[in-house]
Amino acid sequence: MSTTTLPHPAHDARRASFGAMTLGAIGVVFGDIGTSPLYTLKEAFSPHYGLAPDPATVLGILSLVFWTLVVVITVKYVAVIMRVDNHGEGGIMALTALAQRALPKASCTAYWVGILGVFGAALFFGDGVLTPAISVLSAIEGLQVATPAFSHWVLPLTVGVLVVLFATQRFGTDRVGKAFGPVIVVWFLALAAVGAHNIAGNPDVLRALNPWWGVRFFLDHGPHGLFILGAVVLAVTGGEALYADMGHFGRRPIQYAWNFLVLPALTVNYLGQGALLLRDARAVANPFYLGLPEWAQLPMVVLATAATVIASQAVISGAYSATKQAIALGYLPRLDIRHTSHATIGQIYIPSINWLLMLGTIGTVLAFGNSTALATAYGVSVTGTMLLTSILLIVAVRNRASMPRVVFWPLATLFVLVDVAFLSANLAKFMDGAWFPLLLGVVVFTLLRTWARGRQLLTAQIREDGLTLDAFLPGLMLAPPTRVPGTAVFLTAQPDLVPKALLHNLKHNKVLHERNVLLTVETLAVPHVPPAERLVLRTIGDDFHQASVRFGFMETPDVPLGLMRSCDAGGPVFDPMDTTYFASRESIVAARRTGMPTWRDRVFGFLHRNATPATDFFRIPGTRLIELGSRVEI
């Protein structure tokens, strides 16, 4: 008698969910690194490095590319760093918060860890400008390989694609995101098919998988050979996205996609380009497109353009997420953040960041003119971010029992040495364009630090001029003002001081509400706060309450929704129609005093004036809001 095992619905659902997450990860996470074959070997044999495509050199560079993929992506990111998450979230800002939690609060080391994290985030924003520029430009340059008559159309078409890309960001990626995975899967299968076709014509190229060829390259070329790492590192651009997007897809789908599709396809394609160079050295002009049959060149241009747009989309979305985290952690002013999906909270659109990225990207394309010139500038931001990630990893994990020291420290040393070698090779190209991402990074870093320092000075000045609750409440009870029905919520960043809005209300209106809540909004160094820990409330006497609504740095602050838990915390009932919110809006004036230079005071004042009002950012309804202004010198 035979038996039939029926499929378990729960198992099928889990498999379907895992498959969907893996497909989504392929579309979003691997777009950037998946388009690196468009320009990596082309850049390695550019005149800048002065290398001839002889067999030993070709095999040496291919070996360096393959083992860079293995060491940097497979070992460093997939096997090690992705196991170090901040409550499921990754990325350099999340890792910075994790590293700071492993250090004593307010210590000098914690301060410098914060500085490193902020500079890494600044370099990531620079990557958000360079990635769309080089990816789209290198794809469309395939037109001049297919038909030289199209050469003068490369720049206009690139600019046009970029304008459309940024102009459609406001619609969100909810719909087109479903198509990202299949398109990138087709892209990787095409990479593998083209690579396998070329390898079949010269299987001798498979010798490049032996690491000895990479060692021999350095022996043959001496110290000068180290500079080639500035081109080799282009093969791992986008590696940081594996860690940054871990919170969206989970660790296992990203690992499976990398190990079973992305790494094999990239390896086969790079080897195929190498086989072409061994057969015809003239193919160094563009080994990616020249390895295609003529009939496939134009279709591949279309597919490559689609893949690079998707790769750019992933970086742009990452810039939005990094901006949101920076705002929550106090490094950027509040900006208008729009949610583009009802189902996925992580899909957001930030108009000001979008248009700044568009202007920067188009300006970069027009200034550099071709992908070869851009490739020279591209590596610094990538390698700088990777080195800072390695340092932050060491700080966050060095005392963890989950990884034995005998394993961790050799790996950490290897990661730092590899990152330093790549960064040094790219800094050697400083005058050839590497200055550009560094300049972008310094500008963004200055803005981030100016905002953070300005907020510290503003808080200190408010505290210096403020009145403590301990001194205010007893005096208020001696001569109580007239009480009016309803609940007043006073927003304040200083829970032990009397909010200026409360003082102004008493001074001008001569009344006090029946119930008064002094509300502080806190952003914690964790991605999400459990609902049970959302609201902390305590009564301080005579219908005065202190409340703290807490959010994680990946959450959208919603104060009215957070206050709905007041009943659970033993506090008053917040009737939305019977609650009035009071907020103070400071006007910043630069003064000649210790703190920041005057020009930074003015920059902070400009950012403060153009920031989204706290009430909008915290989703406080405008019909229930009263704002009172004050002038503060810093």
N, C-alpha and C positions, 0 to 999 in steps of 0.2 A: 504494500500500500504506500503510495507516494504522498508526500506532504508538500504543500506550497507555502512559502514564506511571503507574506504580504508586506509591502513597503510600509514603514512606520511614518505617519504624517509629520511628526515632529522632526524626525531625521531628514525627511525630504525638505521641510521648510528651512532647516538649518543649512543643508547643502545649497539650496537655492539662494539663501541670504548670503552665504559665503561666496558663491559664484558671482552674485550681483556686486558685492563689495570688491571682489578681485577685479572684475571688469571695470568698475568705477575707478579703482586705483590705477589701472593701466591707462585709462583715459586722462586722469587728472595729474597723477604723481609723476608719470614717466615721460610726459610729453617733451620736457626740456632735455633730459639726458638722451632721449630717443632721437632727437634731431641733431645731436652732436656729430654723427658721421658726415653730415653735410659739409663740415668745414675743418674737422680736426686734422686729418692727414694732409689736406690742402694747405693748411697753415704750417704744418711741420716741414714741408718742403718749399715754403715761400723763400724768396731771396733774403729775407731778414736773418735766417739761420745759416744760409750758405751751405746747405747739405745737398750732395748729389744722390739721386735715387739708385745707388748701386745695391746689389743684393744684401750685403752685410748691413748697410744702413737701413734699408727697408725692413729687414727682419728684426733689427734692433729696436726700431721705433714701434713696430707692431707688438713686440714682446713687452715694451714699456707700457703701451696702451692697455694690453690685456691684463698685466699684473697690477696696473693702477686701478682698473675696474675691480679686480679681486680684492686688493688690500683696502682701498678707500671705501668702496661701496659694499661689497659682500661682507668683509670682516668688520670694518669700522662702523658703518651705519647699520647694516642689516643684522649683524650678529651681536653687536655690543651696544651702540648708542640707542637703538630702538627699544632696548630693554630698560632704559632709564627714562621713564616718563613722569610727568607731573600730573598725577591723577588721570592718566590716559592721554594727556595732551603732550605734544612735542613742539619743536621750534626753539630758536635761540632765546626768545624772551621767556618762554616757559622753563627752559633749562637754567636761565639766569636766576629766576625766582627759586628754583629748586636748589641751586648752589648756595644762594644767600641763606636759605633756611638751614643749611648744614653748617653755618658759621654763627658765631656769637653776634647777637643783634648790635647794631651801631658800631661794630668793630671796623678797623681800618681795612682789613681784608675784604669784609663784606662790601665796603664802599668801592674798592677797586674792582671787585667782581661785577658790581653794578655798572661801572664805567665800561668794562670790557663787553658786557652784554649790550649796552646801549650802542657802542661802536659797531658791534656785530650786526645789530638791527639796522644801523645806518648804512652799512655796506650792502645789506640785503635790499634796501630801497634802491641803491645804485644798480643792483642786479636787476631790479624791476624795470629800469630804463634800458639797460643794455641787452637783456634777453630778447624782448620783442624785436629790437632793432636788428641784431645779428641773425636771429632765427628767420625772420621773414625775408630779410635782404638776401641771405644765402640761398633760400629756396627759390626766390624769383630770379636769381642770377643764373639758374639753370636754363632760362630762356635764351641767353646769349650763347650757350653751348649748343642748344638745339638749332637755333637760327641766329647767326651774328647780327642780322638786321634788327633784332629786338633789343640790342644793347642799350640804345638811348631811352628805352622804355622801362628799364629796370628800376631806376629811382622813382619816377612818377607812380609806377604801379605799387612799389613798396609803400610809398606815402599813402596812396589810396587805400591799400589794405589795412594799414595801421589806423587811419581815420575811421574806417568802418568798424574795425575791432573795438576801438575805444568808445565810439558813438553808440554801439549796441550794448555796452556794459550795463546801462540803466535798466535793461530788460531782464537782467539776471541770467544765470546759467542753468536754471531749473529744467528748461525744455531741451536746450542744445546739449546739456550735460549728459543726457541719456544717449546721445549719438557719439560722445567723445570716445568711450571705450571701444566700440566696434571700429571706428576710423583708425585709432592708434593700433589696434590689433592688426588691421590690414596693413598698416604702415610697417609694423615689425615683421610681419610675414613677408612683405615685399623686400625689406632689408635682407632677411635671411635668404630669400629666393635668389636675389641678385648676387649676394655674396657667394652662395653655393655654386651658382653658374660660373663665376669667375674662378673660384677655387678649383673647380673641375678642370679648368684649362691649365692650371699650374699647382698641383697638390703639394709641391715642395714648400709652399708658403706655410704649411702647418707646422714646420719646424719652429716658427716664431713663438709657439706656446711654451717652448723651453726657456726658462728665465735666463739661461746662460747668454742668450743673444742680447738681452738688455744689459747685462754686465759687460759683455764684449763691446757694446756700443760706447760705454764710458771709457773703457780701456783704449779703444781706437781713437777717440776724439779728445781725451784728456779733460781738464777742467772746463774747457769750452763746451763740452758735450752736455754739461749740466743745464745750459740755457734751453735745451730742447724741452725741458720739463714745462716751460712756459706754454708750449703747444700741446704737449701730452695731457696736461690738466684739463684741456677743453673737452676731453672724453668723459669727464665726470661732472661737468656743469649740470646743475639740477639735482645733484646728490643730496643737497640740503633739503630738498622737497620731500624726500622719503621720510625724514624725521618731522618736518614741519606739518605734514598732512596726516600724521599718524592718528591724530584725534578724530579725523573724519572717516577713516577706513579701518583702523585697527592694525595691529602689527602683523598678524598672520597673512591677511590678503596681500599686503605689500611684499612680504617676504616670498610668498609663493609666486607672485607675478614676476618678481625679479629673478628668482632662481630658475624658473621653468619656461619663461618666455623672453624677458627683456635681455638678460645677460647672454643667453645663447644667440639671440638674433643679432645683438650688437657685435659679439665676437666674430660670428660668421661674416658679417658685412665688412668689418675692418680687415679681416683676413682676405676677403674677396678684393677689396681695394688694393691691398698689398700684392696679391697675385697679379692684378692688372699692371701695377708698377713694375713688377719683375719681368713682365712680358713686353711692356712698352713704356719706357721711361718718360715719353712725352706726355703721358697721362697725368703728370703732376699738376698740370694746369687746373684740373678739376676731376680728381679720381672718382668722385661719387657719380657724377653724371656721365663721364666718359666710359664708365663700366657698363652702361646700359645700351641695349640695341637702339638704333635710331628711332624705331617705331614706338619705343617705350619712354623716350625722353620727355615729350610733352605731357603724357599722362602722369609721369612721375613728378614733374613740376607742379601739377595740380594737386597731387596727393601730398607732396612735400609742403606746399603752401598751406593746405588744410592742417597738416600735422604741426607746422610751426605756429599757426594761429592758435591751435589748441595748447601748445606749449606756452605761448605767450599768455593765454587765458589763465593758465594755472599760476603763473608768476604774478599776474595782476591780482587775481583773487587772493594769493598769498600776501600781497602788499596790503590789501584791505584788512585781512585778518591781523597782520602785524601792526597796522595802524590802530585797530580796535584794542589790541593788547597794550600798546604803548599809551593810549589814552587812559585805559583802566589803571595802569601802573603809574600814572602821573608824569609821563614824559612828553605828552602832546596835549594841546588844548582840546576841549570837546569839539567834535566836528559833526556835521549832519550825516548820520548813518541810516541808510534805508535798507530794509529787508526785502529781498526779491523773491522769497519763497515762503509759503505758509507752512510747508512741511519740514524744511531744513533751516534751522536757526543760523547755521554758519554761512549761509549764502547772503552776503551783504553787498552794498554798493555805496561808496563814499565819493560823491561828486568832485569835491575839491582835489582829492588824491588822484582820481581818474584823469582829470584834465591836466594836472601837473605832470603826471606820467606821460600823457600823450604829447605834450609840448616837449618834454625832455627826450622822448624816444624819437620823434620826428626830427628835432634839432640834431640829435646824435647821428641819424642816418644821413642827413644832408651835410653835416660837418665832415664825417669820415668817408662817405661816398661808396665804399665797398666793404665786403665782409672780411677781406684780408686785413685791412686797416683796423676794423673793429675788433678782430680777434686778438690783436696786440693789446688792446685796452681791456679785453673782457676778463682775463684770468685773475686780476688782482682782487676784485670784489669776491670772487668765488673762493680763492685760496685763503683770503683774509678771514672770511666767515668760517671756513673749515677749521683754521687754526684756533680761532676763538672758541669754537664749539669743543674742540679737543681739550683746551685749558679748562673750560667750564665743566666738562665731563669729569676731569680729574678732581676738581674741587667738590663736586656733588657726590662722587662715588668712592672717594679714597678711603672712607671709614665704613663702608657698607660691608656687612658680613656675607652678602649674597654672592660676591665675587672674590675668590681667594686672591690674596695679594700677589702670590707667585704667578698668577695668570694676568691679573690686571696691570701691574706695573710694567712688565715687558711690552704688553700691547699698547699701553698709554704712551710709553717712550717711543715706540715705533710710529704711532699716529702723529705725535708732535714732530718727530724728525722728518717724516714724509711731508707734512704740511709746511714746515719751515723751508724745506728744499723747494717745494712748488712755489711758495710765496717769494722766495729769494729770486728764483728764475724769472718770475713775472715782474718784480721790482727792477730787475736789470733792464727792462724795456721802458723805464720811466719816461724818457724823453720821446719815445716812439708812440706814446698814447696811454701808457699805464698811469700817467698822472690824472687822467680824466676820472676814472672811478674813485681814486683817492680823493680828488677834489669834491666829487659828489658826496662821498662818505663824510668828509670833514664838515661840509655845509650842513648836511642833515644832522650829524652829531652835535654841532654847535646849536642848532635849533632845539634838539631834544634836551640838551643839558641846560640851555638858557631857560626853557620853560620850567624844568624841574627846579632849578635854582631860584627862578623868579617866584615860584609858588612858595618855596621855603621862606624867602624874604617877605613876601606878602603875608604869610601866616604869622611870622615873627612880629611884623608891624601891627597887625590886627591884635595880636596878643598883648603887645606893649600898650596899646591904646584902649584895650578892652576892660570890662568890668566882670569880676568873678560872680558866679551864681551864689556862692556862700555869703558874699557881701550884699548882693542885690535882693534876694528873696526875703530876709528878715525885715529890711527897710520897706519893701513893698507891702508886707503884711501889716505894718504899723499904720499905713495910710492907704488902704486898698482902693483902687479906682473902681469906677462903675463897670459891672460885668454885663456882657451881652451874650445872647444865646449862641451856641455853636461851638465848633472846635477850630482852634488855630494851630497850624503846623508851621514852625519857624525853622527853616533850613540853616544849618550852621556847620562849619568845619571844625569848630572848637567846642567840644561838648561841655567843658567846664566854664565857658564864658557866656555872658548874656548876648544873644544874637543882636546885631545892630538893628535888624528889622523890628525886633521887639521893642527896643528903646525908642525908635522913631515912631512906632505905632502909639506908644504911651505918650510920647511928647506931643504929637500932632493930633491924635484922635481922642486922647484922654480916656480910653476904654481898654478893657481886658476881656477876652472871651471866657466862657464858663470853663472850658477845658483847653489847656495849652500844652503842646508837645514840642520839645526842642529836638529836632531830628538831625542826625548825622548819617550820611551815606558812606559806607566803607567798601573799598575794593580789596579783597584778600588776595594773597599770592597763591591761590589755587584756581583751577579753571571754573569749578562750579561749587556753589554752596548748597548743602542739603536744605530742603524746605523747612525742616524742624529748627534749623539754626539761622534762618533768614532774619528774624527779628529779635532783638534784645531790648526789653522795655523795663524801666523801673520808675516808681513814683517818688518824687522829691518833695511833695507836700502841696496842699491846697489846690488840688486839681492841676498841678504841674507834673509833667512826665518827661523823662529823657528816653529817647528811642534811638536805636542804631539799626539801620537796614543794611544788610551785608550781601554783597554779590561777588562772584568769581570774575576773574579777568576775561573769561570767554563769554560771559553772560551780558544780556542787555538790561541795564538798570530800569526797573519799573517801580517807582516809589509807591504810588497808590496801591498797586497789587501787593507789594511787600507789607504795607500797613494793614492789609486785610487779615493778617495773622495776629492782630492785636488782641482779639478776644481770647485766642489760645494762650497768649502770654499774660493774661489777667489784666489787660489794659482796657481803655475805652473802645466803644464801637465807633468806627469811622464811617459815618454816613456820607457818601460822596457828595450829596447835595447840601450837606450841613457842615462841610469842612472847607476852610480857607487856608491857602498856602501863602506864607510870607517869605520873600527872599531878598537878600541884599546884593546889589550889583555894584562892584567897586570900579571906580575910575582911576586908572594907574597914572601917576605922574613921576617922571624920572627926576631924581634928586641927586645932588653931588654928596654922596656919603659912601661909607664902606659897604661892600657887597659886590655888586657887579659893575663893570665899566658902564658909562652912560649909554653907549651905543647898544649894549645888551639890555639895559633897562628899557630902551625905546623899542627894541625888538620884542621884548616880553609884553610891553604895553600894546603893541600892534597885534600880537597873537591873542592877547586877552580881549581886546576890543572885537576881534573877528571870530572869537570862539562861539560856538553854539551855546545859548543860555543854558545854565544848569537845569532850569525848569523844563526846557524842551528835551534835553538829554535824558532827564529822569522821568519823562513822560507824564509830567504834571499838567493837567488840563488848564489851558489859558483862561477859561471862564471862571476858574476858582483860584486865580493867582493875583497877588499884589506884590510888585517889585518896588523896592526903595533903594535909591542910589547913595553912594558915599565916595569920598575922595581919599585916596591913600597914596602917600609918597614912599617910594622905595629907593 
